[in-house]
Amino acid sequence: MRDGRPHGADAVPPSIQTAAAWSWRLLLIGALVTAAFYVTTLFKVIVVPVAIALLLTVLLTPVRRVLQKHLRFSRGLASITALLGMLAVVGGLVTVAGSTIVSGISELREKAIDGFNEFMDWLEAGPFGIGTDQINGYLKELEGVISSSQDTIVSGALGAATTVGHVAAGAVIALFCTFFFLLDGRTIWSWCVGLFPARSRFTIHQAGRRGIVTLSAYTRTQILVALVDAVGIGIGAAFFVPSLALPLGILVFVGSFIPIIGAVVTGAVAVLVVLVANGWVAALIMLGIVLAVQQIESHALQPFLMGHAVSLHPVAVLLVVAGGGFAAGIVGALFAVPLAATINTVILYFNGHDKFPDLGTDDTLVIRGRPALPVMVRRAEEDFGTDEVAPETPRGRRPARRGRATPSGPSTGAPTSDGGDA
């Protein structure tokens, strides 16, 4: 300060200094997120199957535990049995739906042709006055456009073939990872935690446990919500197209895993099928059924079940799904909500807010032969030279004693549903 006036950094108002400090940190975070998104996109053939495997692991872990506890299966046998059972259920649903579609598609095709002919007659005799010659001219123009775009069509077909290959490879990766996540999930998680500095491992492990609980709650709640949607819309469709009610219900069940967007699209498909099969009146009734089911989901199931499971406001869910769909298409919309919910839980725990205090902190990992306790706690125990409990950690949690640190087995003080196989 010279001549009584501030100079240099002192001349910048505190508000501008604070804004600048926030700005460069936000820019750094933005660059990190952008780099992570780029790497994820580059390796999406691997990242997406691993994410699907994680969801399947969360879903099948209770099944594996039941097989181990009640049927005395070994961990490996229980893991492969749970995975094969899931494949059998999915394969059975696809087989039943496929056979039903094949048996009912002929009737629907005839009705669709009749409806198309009626529409063409209405165009010719209606207020538009579009005659057959004009329609034929439009069709010839369309054929010309298709003929001139053969190269694009061929390249698109080759791209589709490549996509099918990627999907097949991704399915193999997902099944392979699911089996080993069920079999050695805790060992894999211990290795991941061991990559971080020793001082942070305890907190990271506990935050990861809570993230898995959130992911489990989302998966199971979404299955329940999807089942309610499928049953409601399937029963409504059974009144108009009994032969296609089951495949429509399965379509709604699968589509409901994409929040908001999936329900709208699959509901529109159900209304369109009823429109082709039974006309406008039946389609309007079916539209009312679809809207009623979706209102029950939005105002009853989502607030009480999904809202409690992921602790996200409906506006946040909508924005997250929209952002995920814009950034990564259907895959982004599918994983946006569970990813956001899990990150929310982990960040809250890092900031001192434990959403699942009942899990406790007794569950520890053995990393390179030592429990995943903070460095300061291990040093304190070494200084005492006994099993006396060290002072509390900054979060007010009392760390486990050296003699109580469990190996890679389940928690000694946490519930069995805590995602200990993470």
Backbone torsions as a table, in degrees:
resi	resn	phi	psi	omega
1	MET	NA	124.3	179.7
2	ARG	-126.1	142.8	-179.8
3	ASP	56.5	30.9	178.4
4	GLY	74.0	6.0	-179.6
5	ARG	-118.5	141.3	-179.3
6	PRO	-70.9	147.0	178.4
7	HIS	-131.6	158.5	176.7
8	GLY	65.9	-134.6	-177.5
9	ALA	-65.2	-29.2	-179.8
10	ASP	-66.6	-21.2	-179.1
11	ALA	-79.5	-13.6	-179.6
12	VAL	-82.2	127.7	179.9
13	PRO	-58.8	148.3	179.8
14	PRO	-56.3	-36.5	-179.3
15	SER	-63.5	-39.4	178.7
16	ILE	-69.1	-39.3	177.3
17	GLN	-61.5	-42.3	178.4
18	THR	-64.9	-43.1	179.1
19	ALA	-62.9	-39.4	178.8
20	ALA	-66.2	-41.2	178.7
21	ALA	-62.0	-42.6	177.1
22	TRP	-65.9	-38.0	-173.7
23	SER	-63.5	-50.2	-176.6
24	TRP	-68.6	-30.6	176.2
25	ARG	-69.2	-42.0	177.8
26	LEU	-65.1	-38.4	176.8
27	LEU	-63.4	-40.2	178.4
28	LEU	-64.9	-42.7	177.7
29	ILE	-63.6	-42.8	178.2
30	GLY	-60.8	-41.1	178.1
31	ALA	-64.5	-39.4	178.7
32	LEU	-64.8	-43.6	178.9
33	VAL	-63.9	-41.9	178.7
34	THR	-62.0	-43.0	178.5
35	ALA	-64.4	-40.9	178.5
36	ALA	-64.2	-40.6	178.8
37	PHE	-65.6	-38.7	178.7
38	TYR	-64.1	-44.8	179.5
39	VAL	-64.5	-40.6	178.3
40	THR	-61.9	-43.2	178.4
41	THR	-64.6	-38.1	-179.2
42	LEU	-64.4	-37.2	-178.1
43	PHE	-111.7	34.8	-176.0
44	LYS	-63.8	-27.8	178.6
45	VAL	-63.5	-24.0	177.6
46	ILE	-99.0	-42.5	-174.0
47	VAL	-65.3	-45.0	-177.8
48	VAL	-63.5	-47.2	176.3
49	PRO	-60.3	-36.8	178.6
50	VAL	-66.4	-38.8	177.1
51	ALA	-64.8	-41.6	176.5
52	ILE	-63.0	-40.6	178.3
53	ALA	-61.5	-37.2	178.3
54	LEU	-64.8	-42.9	177.0
55	LEU	-63.1	-43.0	178.7
56	LEU	-64.7	-36.6	178.2
57	THR	-63.8	-43.8	177.5
58	VAL	-60.5	-38.0	-179.0
59	LEU	-72.6	-37.5	-173.0
60	LEU	-92.7	-12.7	-179.4
61	THR	-57.8	-44.2	176.3
62	PRO	-60.5	-36.2	178.6
63	VAL	-64.8	-44.0	178.3
64	ARG	-61.8	-39.0	179.3
65	ARG	-66.2	-40.2	178.1
66	VAL	-62.8	-42.8	179.0
67	LEU	-63.1	-38.6	179.2
68	GLN	-70.5	-39.9	-173.2
69	LYS	-79.1	-45.9	-171.6
70	HIS	-96.1	-32.6	-179.6
71	LEU	-102.4	0.4	177.0
72	ARG	58.9	33.7	175.5
73	PHE	-73.5	150.0	169.5
74	SER	-69.5	164.4	-177.7
75	ARG	-62.4	-41.3	178.8
76	GLY	-65.7	-44.5	179.8
77	LEU	-65.7	-39.8	178.7
78	ALA	-64.9	-37.7	-179.4
79	SER	-65.8	-48.5	-178.4
80	ILE	-68.9	-33.6	178.0
81	THR	-66.1	-43.1	178.5
82	ALA	-62.8	-41.6	-179.6
83	LEU	-67.0	-45.4	179.1
84	LEU	-66.0	-35.1	176.8
85	GLY	-63.3	-41.7	176.6
86	MET	-62.0	-42.8	178.8
87	LEU	-63.3	-37.8	178.9
88	ALA	-65.1	-42.1	179.3
89	VAL	-64.5	-47.1	179.8
90	VAL	-63.4	-44.0	178.5
91	GLY	-62.4	-38.4	177.3
92	GLY	-64.2	-43.1	178.1
93	LEU	-62.6	-43.4	-179.8
94	VAL	-64.6	-40.5	-179.7
95	THR	-64.9	-45.9	179.7
96	VAL	-63.9	-44.3	179.9
97	ALA	-64.1	-41.8	-179.5
98	GLY	-63.8	-44.7	179.1
99	SER	-65.5	-35.7	178.5
100	THR	-67.2	-41.0	178.7
101	ILE	-64.1	-42.5	-179.9
102	VAL	-62.0	-40.5	-178.4
103	SER	-72.9	-29.4	-176.6
104	GLY	-100.9	-7.9	-174.7
105	ILE	-72.7	-30.4	-179.0
106	SER	-64.0	-44.4	178.0
107	GLU	-64.2	-42.0	179.8
108	LEU	-66.7	-35.3	179.3
109	ARG	-65.5	-41.8	178.2
110	GLU	-63.4	-41.7	179.2
111	LYS	-67.6	-35.2	178.4
112	ALA	-65.9	-39.5	177.9
113	ILE	-64.9	-43.5	178.1
114	ASP	-62.3	-42.5	179.4
115	GLY	-65.2	-37.4	178.0
116	PHE	-65.1	-41.7	177.9
117	ASN	-63.2	-41.4	177.4
118	GLU	-62.8	-39.1	178.6
119	PHE	-64.5	-41.1	178.3
120	MET	-64.5	-39.8	176.8
121	ASP	-64.1	-37.3	179.7
122	TRP	-68.5	-37.7	177.4
123	LEU	-62.2	-38.3	-177.5
124	GLU	-75.1	-40.6	-176.4
125	ALA	-94.4	-10.1	-174.9
126	GLY	-83.9	-166.8	-175.6
127	PRO	-67.5	-20.7	-178.6
128	PHE	-77.9	-27.6	177.4
129	GLY	61.2	38.1	179.1
130	ILE	-88.2	114.3	-176.3
131	GLY	-85.0	175.8	-178.5
132	THR	-65.4	-38.5	-179.7
133	ASP	-61.8	-41.2	178.6
134	GLN	-64.5	-41.5	179.5
135	ILE	-63.9	-42.9	177.8
136	ASN	-62.1	-36.8	176.8
137	GLY	-63.8	-41.3	177.4
138	TYR	-63.5	-39.4	179.4
139	LEU	-64.9	-39.7	178.4
140	LYS	-65.2	-39.1	176.2
141	GLU	-62.6	-39.6	178.7
142	LEU	-64.2	-40.3	177.4
143	GLU	-63.3	-39.5	177.4
144	GLY	-63.2	-41.0	178.2
145	VAL	-62.7	-42.3	179.8
146	ILE	-64.8	-41.5	-179.8
147	SER	-63.9	-38.4	-179.8
148	SER	-75.4	-10.6	-177.8
149	SER	-111.8	26.1	-177.1
150	GLN	-63.3	-39.3	179.8
151	ASP	-61.5	-41.9	178.8
152	THR	-64.5	-40.5	-179.5
153	ILE	-65.5	-42.2	179.6
154	VAL	-63.9	-44.0	179.1
155	SER	-64.7	-35.9	176.2
156	GLY	-65.6	-38.4	177.4
157	ALA	-64.6	-41.0	177.3
158	LEU	-64.2	-39.7	176.7
159	GLY	-63.4	-38.4	177.3
160	ALA	-64.2	-39.8	177.6
161	ALA	-63.0	-40.8	177.0
162	THR	-63.0	-40.8	178.4
163	THR	-62.6	-40.5	177.6
164	VAL	-61.2	-41.4	176.6
165	GLY	-62.0	-41.9	177.4
166	HIS	-63.7	-39.6	179.0
167	VAL	-64.4	-41.9	178.3
168	ALA	-63.0	-45.8	178.3
169	ALA	-63.0	-39.7	178.3
170	GLY	-64.4	-37.4	178.2
171	ALA	-63.3	-41.6	178.0
172	VAL	-63.6	-45.2	179.5
173	ILE	-61.3	-43.3	-178.7
174	ALA	-62.6	-45.2	179.9
175	LEU	-65.9	-42.0	179.6
176	PHE	-61.2	-48.2	-179.1
177	CYS	-66.4	-38.5	179.4
178	THR	-59.7	-44.5	-180.0
179	PHE	-60.4	-47.2	-176.2
180	PHE	-76.0	-25.9	172.4
181	PHE	-66.2	-39.9	177.2
182	LEU	-67.9	-36.9	-175.2
183	LEU	-80.2	-48.3	-173.4
184	ASP	-127.2	34.4	-176.0
185	GLY	-59.1	-41.6	-177.2
186	ARG	-69.8	-35.6	177.3
187	THR	-64.9	-42.0	178.2
188	ILE	-63.5	-42.2	179.3
189	TRP	-65.3	-38.8	177.8
190	SER	-61.0	-41.2	177.9
191	TRP	-63.4	-42.1	179.6
192	CYS	-63.3	-44.7	179.3
193	VAL	-64.2	-35.0	-179.8
194	GLY	-65.4	-14.6	177.5
195	LEU	-74.2	-17.3	-177.7
196	PHE	-91.0	161.9	176.9
197	PRO	-56.7	147.6	-174.7
198	ALA	-59.8	-34.8	-178.4
199	ARG	-64.7	-24.3	-174.5
200	SER	-100.0	-7.6	-170.3
201	ARG	-65.1	-39.8	-178.3
202	PHE	-60.6	-49.8	-179.2
203	THR	-64.6	-40.0	179.9
204	ILE	-64.4	-41.4	179.3
205	HIS	-62.5	-46.3	-179.0
206	GLN	-66.8	-38.7	176.7
207	ALA	-65.2	-39.3	178.3
208	GLY	-64.1	-38.7	176.6
209	ARG	-59.0	-43.8	-178.7
210	ARG	-71.0	-32.8	174.8
211	GLY	-64.0	-39.2	178.1
212	ILE	-65.8	-38.1	177.1
213	VAL	-62.0	-42.5	177.5
214	THR	-62.5	-44.1	179.2
215	LEU	-63.0	-39.1	177.8
216	SER	-64.4	-44.1	179.4
217	ALA	-62.2	-41.2	178.3
218	TYR	-62.8	-46.7	-175.6
219	THR	-62.5	-48.1	-177.3
220	ARG	-69.3	-38.2	177.9
221	THR	-67.0	-39.4	179.3
222	GLN	-65.3	-35.1	176.4
223	ILE	-63.7	-43.3	179.0
224	LEU	-63.9	-44.7	179.2
225	VAL	-63.2	-43.9	179.2
226	ALA	-63.2	-37.6	179.3
227	LEU	-65.6	-41.2	178.0
228	VAL	-63.1	-44.1	177.4
229	ASP	-60.3	-45.9	-177.2
230	ALA	-64.5	-43.2	-179.4
231	VAL	-66.3	-44.8	-179.1
232	GLY	-62.4	-50.4	-178.4
233	ILE	-71.0	-35.0	177.3
234	GLY	-63.9	-42.0	177.5
235	ILE	-64.2	-40.8	177.3
236	GLY	-62.5	-42.1	179.7
237	ALA	-67.9	-26.4	-179.0
238	ALA	-64.1	-24.7	178.4
239	PHE	-73.2	-22.6	-174.7
240	PHE	-113.3	-42.3	179.2
241	VAL	-131.6	77.1	-176.2
242	PRO	-57.3	-33.6	-176.7
243	SER	-70.7	-21.3	-177.2
244	LEU	-113.2	9.2	-178.2
245	ALA	-65.9	-42.5	-178.6
246	LEU	-65.7	-50.6	178.6
247	PRO	-62.5	-33.4	176.1
248	LEU	-65.5	-39.8	177.4
249	GLY	-63.0	-41.3	178.0
250	ILE	-64.9	-40.5	177.9
251	LEU	-61.6	-43.1	178.8
252	VAL	-65.1	-39.6	179.8
253	PHE	-60.8	-45.7	-179.6
254	VAL	-68.6	-44.2	-177.6
255	GLY	-66.7	-25.4	-178.0
256	SER	-68.7	-13.2	177.8
257	PHE	-73.8	-13.9	171.3
258	ILE	-95.9	102.7	-172.1
259	PRO	-56.4	140.1	174.5
260	ILE	66.8	-60.9	-175.6
261	ILE	-65.9	-44.6	-177.7
262	GLY	-61.9	-42.0	-179.8
263	ALA	-64.3	-39.5	-179.8
264	VAL	-66.4	-46.6	-176.6
265	VAL	-65.9	-49.4	-178.8
266	THR	-66.1	-35.4	174.9
267	GLY	-63.7	-39.7	177.4
268	ALA	-64.0	-37.6	177.3
269	VAL	-62.9	-43.5	178.8
270	ALA	-60.8	-42.9	178.8
271	VAL	-64.9	-41.0	-179.7
272	LEU	-64.0	-40.7	178.3
273	VAL	-63.0	-43.3	178.2
274	VAL	-65.6	-36.3	177.4
275	LEU	-61.1	-45.1	180.0
276	VAL	-66.7	-37.7	-173.8
277	ALA	-81.6	-37.3	-170.7
278	ASN	-130.2	-0.2	175.3
279	GLY	95.4	-174.4	-171.2
280	TRP	-67.8	-42.0	-176.1
281	VAL	-62.8	-48.0	178.9
282	ALA	-63.1	-36.6	179.8
283	ALA	-65.4	-39.0	177.8
284	LEU	-65.5	-39.8	176.9
285	ILE	-63.6	-42.6	178.8
286	MET	-64.4	-36.6	176.2
287	LEU	-61.2	-41.3	177.0
288	GLY	-63.1	-39.2	178.0
289	ILE	-64.7	-44.7	-180.0
290	VAL	-61.2	-45.0	-179.9
291	LEU	-64.5	-38.3	179.3
292	ALA	-64.1	-44.5	178.8
293	VAL	-62.9	-42.9	-178.9
294	GLN	-69.0	-32.3	176.3
295	GLN	-67.5	-39.8	176.9
296	ILE	-62.4	-41.2	178.3
297	GLU	-64.2	-46.1	-173.9
298	SER	-70.0	-38.2	-172.3
299	HIS	-102.9	-9.5	179.8
300	ALA	-121.1	-55.7	-175.2
301	LEU	-73.8	-49.5	-175.7
302	GLN	-62.3	-48.3	-178.8
303	PRO	-63.3	-42.8	-173.0
304	PHE	-84.3	-34.8	-176.8
305	LEU	-97.0	-63.2	-176.0
306	MET	-67.3	-40.3	178.6
307	GLY	-60.3	-39.5	178.0
308	HIS	-71.7	-32.9	-176.3
309	ALA	-71.6	-43.5	-173.5
310	VAL	-110.5	-11.0	178.0
311	SER	55.6	44.1	175.1
312	LEU	-121.2	137.5	177.9
313	HIS	-69.2	147.8	178.6
314	PRO	-53.6	-34.9	176.9
315	VAL	-63.7	-41.2	178.0
316	ALA	-64.1	-39.5	178.0
317	VAL	-61.3	-45.5	-179.6
318	LEU	-61.6	-46.1	-178.8
319	LEU	-66.8	-38.9	179.7
320	VAL	-65.5	-43.9	179.2
321	VAL	-63.9	-43.7	178.8
322	ALA	-62.3	-44.5	178.9
323	GLY	-65.2	-41.7	177.7
324	GLY	-64.7	-40.5	177.7
325	GLY	-66.5	-38.6	178.7
326	PHE	-67.4	-37.9	-175.7
327	ALA	-80.9	-36.9	-172.8
328	ALA	-138.5	19.0	175.1
329	GLY	69.5	-145.0	-176.6
330	ILE	-63.4	-39.2	179.7
331	VAL	-61.6	-42.0	178.2
332	GLY	-64.1	-41.6	178.3
333	ALA	-65.8	-33.3	-178.5
334	LEU	-69.7	-42.0	-174.6
335	PHE	-97.1	-2.6	-174.0
336	ALA	-63.3	-49.3	-175.0
337	VAL	-68.2	-50.5	178.7
338	PRO	-61.4	-35.7	178.4
339	LEU	-66.0	-46.6	-179.8
340	ALA	-64.0	-40.5	-179.6
341	ALA	-65.2	-42.4	179.9
342	THR	-66.1	-44.6	178.3
343	ILE	-62.0	-39.7	178.7
344	ASN	-60.0	-45.6	179.7
345	THR	-63.7	-44.3	-177.8
346	VAL	-65.4	-45.3	-179.0
347	ILE	-64.6	-40.7	177.4
348	LEU	-60.7	-39.8	179.0
349	TYR	-66.3	-40.7	177.7
350	PHE	-61.7	-27.1	-178.6
351	ASN	-96.9	14.2	172.4
352	GLY	94.2	4.3	179.3
353	HIS	-109.2	108.6	-177.9
354	ASP	-94.2	111.6	179.4
355	LYS	-75.1	-19.3	-177.6
356	PHE	-129.7	67.8	-177.9
357	PRO	-65.3	-23.4	179.8
358	ASP	-65.1	-18.5	178.6
359	LEU	-67.3	-27.6	-178.6
360	GLY	68.9	-170.7	-178.9
361	THR	-132.8	17.9	-179.3
362	ASP	-74.6	-21.6	-179.6
363	ASP	-71.8	118.8	179.7
364	THR	-127.0	164.8	179.0
365	LEU	-115.0	151.0	172.0
366	VAL	-99.8	116.7	-179.8
367	ILE	-121.4	116.1	-177.0
368	ARG	56.1	38.8	174.4
369	GLY	84.3	4.1	-178.6
370	ARG	-132.3	149.0	179.7
371	PRO	-66.4	152.2	-176.1
372	ALA	-81.7	59.9	177.3
373	LEU	-97.8	156.1	177.6
374	PRO	-58.9	152.0	-179.2
375	VAL	-58.7	-41.2	-177.1
376	MET	-62.3	-33.5	-179.8
377	VAL	-73.3	-41.4	179.5
378	ARG	-63.0	-41.8	179.3
379	ARG	-63.9	-39.7	179.8
380	ALA	-61.9	-41.5	179.5
381	GLU	-66.3	-38.8	178.9
382	GLU	-66.3	-36.2	179.3
383	ASP	-66.9	-39.2	179.3
384	PHE	-67.7	-33.4	-179.6
385	GLY	73.5	7.9	179.8
386	THR	-135.0	-173.8	176.1
387	ASP	-89.4	15.9	178.9
388	GLU	-62.7	139.6	-176.6
389	VAL	-69.8	133.1	179.9
390	ALA	-74.0	165.8	178.3
391	PRO	-58.2	159.2	-177.2
392	GLU	-64.0	151.5	176.1
393	THR	-75.7	168.5	-178.2
394	PRO	-56.8	-23.5	-179.1
395	ARG	-85.4	1.0	-179.3
396	GLY	85.0	11.3	-179.7
397	ARG	-96.8	141.6	179.6
398	ARG	-95.3	116.8	-175.7
399	PRO	-67.0	158.6	178.9
400	ALA	-68.7	149.4	176.3
401	ARG	-71.7	162.8	179.8
402	ARG	-59.9	-40.3	-178.1
403	GLY	-72.1	-17.6	-176.9
404	ARG	-96.7	-8.1	-178.0
405	ALA	-64.1	123.3	-176.9
406	THR	-87.1	152.3	173.7
407	PRO	-72.1	-144.9	-174.6
408	SER	-82.6	16.0	179.4
409	GLY	-82.2	-175.5	-178.6
410	PRO	-66.7	169.0	-179.0
411	SER	-65.3	145.6	176.7
412	THR	-90.1	-17.5	-179.1
413	GLY	-128.4	-3.8	-178.3
414	ALA	-101.7	153.6	178.1
415	PRO	-62.2	158.9	-178.5
416	THR	-71.9	-11.9	-178.4
417	SER	-95.2	18.2	-172.3
418	ASP	-86.6	7.9	-177.9
419	GLY	73.5	33.9	-177.7
420	GLY	-64.7	-13.4	178.7
421	ASP	-90.0	11.6	-176.1
422	ALA	-58.7	NA	NA
